[in-house]
Amino acid sequence: MLAGVLSGLHDFKLKDVSKPVIKEDTDVLLRVTATAICTIEVHYAEG
């Protein structure tokens, strides 16, 4: 599956990651169908 990863300053990439698995009875998997960029993410990307 694809995940958006911020690895460092100005280093945002889509990466293939392993699919998460449920390990505990209290774990939940959510499917994200839409997202947006907030001001705080811009600050992290800009430094």
C-alpha positions as CSV (number, residue, x, y, z in Angstrom):
1,M,0.0,0.0,0.0
2,L,1.1,3.6,-0.5
3,A,1.9,5.9,2.4
4,G,2.9,9.6,2.5
5,V,6.2,9.8,4.4
6,L,7.9,13.0,5.6
7,S,11.5,11.9,6.1
8,G,13.1,15.3,6.6
9,L,13.1,18.9,5.5
10,H,11.6,19.1,2.0
11,D,11.6,15.3,1.8
12,F,8.0,14.2,1.3
13,K,7.5,11.0,-0.7
14,L,4.9,8.3,-1.4
15,K,6.4,5.0,-0.4
16,D,5.2,1.4,-0.6
17,V,4.8,0.1,2.9
18,S,3.6,-3.2,4.3
19,K,-0.1,-3.5,5.0
20,P,-0.9,-3.1,8.7
21,V,-2.3,-6.0,10.7
22,I,-4.5,-6.3,13.7
23,K,-2.5,-7.7,16.6
24,E,-4.7,-6.7,19.6
25,D,-8.5,-6.9,20.2
26,T,-8.4,-3.1,20.6
27,D,-6.7,-2.4,17.2
28,V,-8.6,-0.8,14.4
29,L,-7.8,-0.4,10.7
30,L,-9.2,2.6,8.9
31,R,-9.4,3.3,5.2
32,V,-8.7,6.9,4.3
33,T,-10.6,8.0,1.3
34,A,-9.8,11.7,1.3
35,T,-7.3,14.0,2.9
36,A,-6.0,17.6,2.9
37,I,-2.8,19.4,3.8
38,C,-3.1,21.6,6.9
39,T,-0.9,24.6,7.8
40,I,1.1,22.5,10.3
41,E,2.2,20.1,7.6
42,V,3.4,23.1,5.5
43,H,5.5,24.3,8.5
44,Y,7.0,20.8,8.9
45,A,7.9,20.7,5.2
46,E,9.3,24.2,5.1
47,G,11.3,23.9,8.4
